[in-house]
Amino acid sequence: MPSCPLRVAVVCRSNVNRSMEAHSILRKRGFRVQSFGVGSRVKLPGRSSNRPVIYDFSTTYKRMYEDLCRKDRECYRRNGILYLLGRNDRIKPRPERFQECSDPFDVIFTC
């Protein structure tokens, strides 16, 4: 690893699944990494495929987790969303939008 690691950004639509998994892996390997979404809102799979659960980017992962537990804990545990939100909460408090970041990056991965 170089003495001054690359500044890496990882971007996906909602900053919940792909970008956060890459964030976790890259951080464990010593990279300076930030992850982002580019959507207007965070969309998570709902109880049916045509009814996603939608949150503002200002909503914390913990709050999303608690809200989904109130709605249908077993459904969201089974489809893995609660696991993703728990992991994300251990990495950072809430999703972030790439459009609102002015930090410079050496590499930007899109997922």
Stockholm file with secondary structure:
# STOCKHOLM 1.0

chainA/1-111         MPSCPLRVAVVCRSNVNRSMEAHSILRKRGFRVQSFGVGSRVKLPGRSSNRPVIYDFSTTYKRMYEDLCRKDRECYRRNGILYLLGRNDRIKPRPERFQECSDPFDVIFTC
#=GR chainA/1-111 SS CCSSCCEEEEEESSSSSHHHHHHHHHHHTTCEEEEEECSSSEEECCSSTTCCEEECTTSCHHHHHHHHHHHHHHHHHHTTHHHHHHHHHHHCSSCCBGGGCCCCCSEEEEC
#=GC SS_cons         CCSSCCEEEEEESSSSSHHHHHHHHHHHTTCEEEEEECSSSEEECCSSTTCCEEECTTSCHHHHHHHHHHHHHHHHHHTTHHHHHHHHHHHCSSCCBGGGCCCCCSEEEEC
//
